[in-house]
Amino acid sequence: MAEYLVELYVAQGDHAAARHQVALAERAGADLSREGRAVRCLRSIFVPEDETCFLLYEADSAHLVAEAVRRAGLRLEHVSAATTSVAGVPETPVGTTKGTRMTSTSSTTGTGTSSPGPDLTELRDKQQKVWSSGDYNKIAALTVPVSEHLVDHVGVGPADRVLDVATGTGHVALAAARRGAEAVGIDYVPALLEIARRRAAAEDVAVDLTEADAEHLPHDDASFDVVLSAIGVMFAADPDAAGRELVRVTRPGGRIGLASWTPEGFVGGMLRTVGAHAAPPPGARPATRWGTEEVVAGLLGEGVGDLRSQTATVTQRFTDAGAFADLFLTYYGPTFAAASRLDDQGRAALRADLVALAESHDRREGSGHLVCDWEYRLVTATRR
Ligand SMILES: C[S@@+](CC[C@H](N)C(=O)[O-])C[C@H]1O[C@@H](n2cnc3c(N)ncnc32)[C@H](O)[C@@H]1O
């Protein structure tokens, strides 16, 4: 029998939820064994910081493992062939780098050991390089509707002074400026800000675009009526610092509005797929935590009230799943940077998993091309 590694999502790194998932998986495996099917759950490893639980199975096929997980009523993220040493320490698994994450940051379910605090400055610098790689401008067009939705939802108007945190090529700042607001955008990738400036010039709208770090905003306390971020601040290396800064620069009575990919949605799945092939740097927390209302409430803290959230989707269309995978492997910083750390075989395996992900979300409904909905969460709050 071969060994397989299964990845499950565990919201907010909840230990009780992880224990429950493992119990369900073990019961379903035992039921299948009793029916004469060769599948057994050997071991579980919980990584709270990554909101992920890994199950190590022994089985005749990956298909059988997938059946065991589905029978347990669990949502399967990923099954990979694996190899382990007799001592139980994972060696390099076949076709995935998950083993690296398990040995470096894992804690066994229920024990909850914590690792020493990561160097967030080093992490931030690494992530800045990731967002400077590829060519995000080739991807940015896909998410224009998310920014428009955010600006509409918060009700930005001509009297507002608006900050767009992690503006990238300027979607939110431009949308606010078009509504007559005084718009300011910051990002830590100069090349993206340059594109934003060209867009503002082409539209003849005034937007102040400054290179800055979301974790250390160069603005005075209470200096904005509205502070927004569309799928931007969620990528800050130090989410606690970024959350504090959003609140600090918003005036009392002012509004904060955030759009973030959800862990359960398409992009959440894509980021996990990428992380499974090329382990994220130590200390990196899943960006999609910002796609959970409770997490954002915690990050914004007592300085805000009237926090509300809702989910929405943005529909994407690609010629086929391969076209989606190639676009992201070539231009999207996180995918591009991960792929460039892999050898040819590793890149092919990552591409195959991205294709499988896109196909699993396809609702083309006879349209002849791939159609999928990417879920994000809109959170709004008022500064006290
Ligand atoms: C997915 S892009 C989104 C860009 C833009 N908000 C949009 O809607 O198109 C993420 C952006 O976050 C920026 N970013 C991530 N962490 C940041 C930080 N700590 N400070 C400033 N910008 C950051 C990246 O440079 C990148 O432009």
The ligand as a Tripos MOL2 file, in Angstrom:
@<TRIPOS>MOLECULE
LIG
   27    29     1     0     0
SMALL
NO_CHARGES

@<TRIPOS>ATOM
      1 C1         -3.4120   41.4620   -5.2190 C.3       1 LIG1
      2 S1         -2.6070   43.0110   -5.2960 S.3       1 LIG1
      3 C2         -4.0110   44.1030   -5.2060 C.3       1 LIG1
      4 C3         -3.7270   45.4910   -5.6790 C.3       1 LIG1
      5 C4         -4.9220   46.4310   -5.7170 C.3       1 LIG1
      6 N1         -5.4360   46.7250   -4.3940 N.3       1 LIG1
      7 C5         -6.0080   45.9140   -6.6170 C.2       1 LIG1
      8 O1         -7.1540   45.8310   -6.1750 O.co2     1 LIG1
      9 O2         -5.7120   45.6280   -7.7720 O.co2     1 LIG1
     10 C6         -1.8770   43.1310   -3.6900 C.3       1 LIG1
     11 C7         -1.1120   44.4160   -3.5020 C.3       1 LIG1
     12 O3         -0.7570   44.5460   -2.1310 O.3       1 LIG1
     13 C8          0.4850   45.1970   -2.0820 C.3       1 LIG1
     14 N2          1.0290   45.0040   -0.7330 N.ar      1 LIG1
     15 C9          1.1100   43.8460   -0.0380 C.ar      1 LIG1
     16 N3          1.6300   44.0730    1.1860 N.ar      1 LIG1
     17 C10         1.8670   45.4010    1.2780 C.ar      1 LIG1
     18 C11         2.4000   46.2310    2.2890 C.ar      1 LIG1
     19 N4          2.8080   45.7440    3.4790 N.pl3     1 LIG1
     20 N5          2.4990   47.5620    2.0550 N.ar      1 LIG1
     21 C12         2.1120   48.0710    0.8530 C.ar      1 LIG1
     22 N6          1.6170   47.3270   -0.1590 N.ar      1 LIG1
     23 C13         1.4900   46.0050    0.0600 C.ar      1 LIG1
     24 C14         1.2640   44.5580   -3.2240 C.3       1 LIG1
     25 O4          2.3670   45.3120   -3.6200 O.3       1 LIG1
     26 C15         0.1820   44.5050   -4.3040 C.3       1 LIG1
     27 O5          0.1680   45.6600   -5.0680 O.3       1 LIG1
@<TRIPOS>BOND
     1     1     2 1
     2     2     3 1
     3     2    10 1
     4     3     4 1
     5     4     5 1
     6     5     6 1
     7     5     7 1
     8     7     8 2
     9     7     9 1
    10    10    11 1
    11    11    12 1
    12    11    26 1
    13    12    13 1
    14    13    14 1
    15    13    24 1
    16    14    15 ar
    17    14    23 ar
    18    15    16 ar
    19    16    17 ar
    20    17    18 ar
    21    17    23 ar
    22    18    19 1
    23    18    20 ar
    24    20    21 ar
    25    21    22 ar
    26    22    23 ar
    27    24    25 1
    28    24    26 1
    29    26    27 1
@<TRIPOS>SUBSTRUCTURE
     1 LIG1         1 GROUP 0 **** ****
